[in-house]
């Protein structure tokens, strides 16, 4: 029998601090940005679904203001992003790639904002 062990969670405090420096991806507010983790799964990106009591890897974070962050976690998260016309997986991976480069991060936010 093959028992699959879960890999340890990827934590990166520097990336979370970088995310908090960026404006909200949804509304553009830059006064109270939070690092919002994406919880739904995405098979093509090898991202598994996370439960409410489990935090995803820090790779899967986006900058959201408190209001938008709360709205993200109400109801169906995938539907929230679909309604905003945002591909959160793509944006999170792009931000992970440029972590620490605020100018590039802001450009990614501008190019992907609804």
C-alpha positions, 0 to 999 in steps of 0.5 A: 500500500502506498501512503502519500505523505503531505509535504511541509507547508512552504512559509516565507515571511519575506514574501508575505511582507512583500505582498502586504506592500502592494495595493489590493488586487481587486479594488486598488486600496493600498492603505490596509493590504493583507496577504490573502491565501488562495484556498481552492485547489488547481490541478494544473498548478499542482495546488491542492484544496485546503480546508478552513483550519489549514493554511495554504503555502505562502506561494498562494497569496495575493494582496487584498484589502480587509474588505475584499479579503473578507469577501474572498472567503465568503461562499465559493472562493473560485466563484469570487475570482471568476466574478472579478475576472481574475486568475488568482493562480496566475497572479500568485505565481507571477508575484512569487516569481518577482517577490521583493521587487515592488515595482514589478509586483505593482505592475503585475497588480495593475495588469491583472486588476479587474 
